Amino acid sequence: MKHLNLTHRPRRNRINHNIREMLAETNISSQQLILPLFIAENSTEKVEIKTMPGVYRHTVKSALAEIEMAMNLDVHSFALFPAISELNKNRQATESINENGFLPQLIKEIKKQFPECVLISDLALDPFSSDGHDGFVQNGKIINDETVIRLGEMAALHAHCGADIVAPSDMMDGRVGHIRKSLDEKGFIDTAIMAYTAKYASSFYGPFRDALDSAPKAGDKKTYQMDFRNTKEALRETLLDLEEGADFVMVKPALSYLDVIQSVKNISTVPVAAYNVSGEYAMIKAAAAAGMVSETAAMVETLYSIKRAGADVILTYFAISMAQWLKQNR
């Protein structure tokens, strides 16, 4: 057999499984995955979300069981998203600062049952607002500063109830700095802020809004969520959030914004989170159901691509499935 006179043969480093494993540049651990949980007020049974097969709108009891399952697989971090009863929503979003409300009591109960878990509470008004927007609405406009003041109140309440990390997802200007000040003034100096730094106005959020019935009643979110055509804007938001005291910065969604994740990673001095959102999850599920792709292979490749782009932690509805895969393929 004749051989070409080649100086370089990159295939030598791919010749067998053990060499490929030794040289893998990107690795994921279960501890780097964050499981988002939808939990419904006054719910007596968990209900599968039609647009997100395998994901449920939980009761408190079923959410606790899901957390226990996840923690047994070394997934220790959970992002909470409450589905609030329509009866408790109004234009002032007063339920968002009700200490006896569903979300504060939920945080207390989870921390009571699983004190070692990491709880991440969402800060935005849309679950509590009859307008369905992340901020207060006045004459058809989203009001920035009054919303930020409310977010500071919410952050202090969630920290008081046991949240380890608060995650402002609203995209209002100046909210990270005000939240940090509000937390510190109340003595919650150890509560971290995971800022939704580059949250784009995306078509991939549809199933999430189905899960929480939180779509805007009028208009859209383009005056506060970012334009998907822009990258420099994401870098500006990153620098501002870092200056204001963010402990994490986040890019959302993930798959259509891998370049943004990498750009943010290059300038960030804190961990970078990426949110593998509901529409991205649903696409893999739909393609797998149609026999177009292997669900497991597509899940694994997707999450590794997000990690490879620069994410330190990943919020994903595949967290339990991925943790099971990691356990089987160590």
TAFENJO-V609628 format. One record per pair of residues at least 12 apart in sequence whose C-alpha atoms are under 6 Angstrom apart, sorted by the first residue. I is the first residue (numbers start at 1). J is the second residue. Records with the same first field share a line. If there is no record, write none. Layout:
I = J  J
This chain:
26 = 308
30 = 74  75  323
31 = 74  75
32 = 313
33 = 313  314  315  319
34 = 77  78  314  315
35 = 78  315  316  317  319
36 = 78  79
37 = 80  81
38 = 57  58  81  82
39 = 57  58  59  82  83
40 = 58  59  82  83
41 = 84
43 = 59
45 = 59
46 = 58  59
51 = 207
52 = 282
70 = 320
73 = 323
76 = 117
77 = 118
78 = 119  120
79 = 120  121
80 = 121
83 = 212
89 = 128  129  130
90 = 129  130
91 = 129  130
93 = 128  129
96 = 128
97 = 154
104 = 161
108 = 161
118 = 164
119 = 163  164
120 = 165  166
121 = 166  167
122 = 167  168
123 = 167  168  169
124 = 169  170
127 = 214
131 = 216  217
132 = 214  215  216  217
133 = 216
134 = 170
135 = 147
144 = 172
148 = 175
152 = 179  182
156 = 183
164 = 191
165 = 191  192  193
166 = 193
167 = 193  194  195
168 = 195
169 = 196
171 = 224
176 = 244
177 = 244
192 = 247
193 = 246  247
194 = 247  248  249
195 = 249  250
196 = 250
197 = 237  238  249  250
198 = 234  251
199 = 225  251  252
200 = 225  226  228
201 = 222  225  226
204 = 279
205 = 278  279
207 = 278
208 = 278
247 = 270
248 = 270  271  272
249 = 272
250 = 272  273  274
251 = 274
252 = 274  275
253 = 275  276  277
254 = 274  275  276
258 = 309
262 = 309  310
265 = 310
271 = 312
272 = 311  312
273 = 311  312  313  314
274 = 311  314
275 = 314  315
276 = 315  316
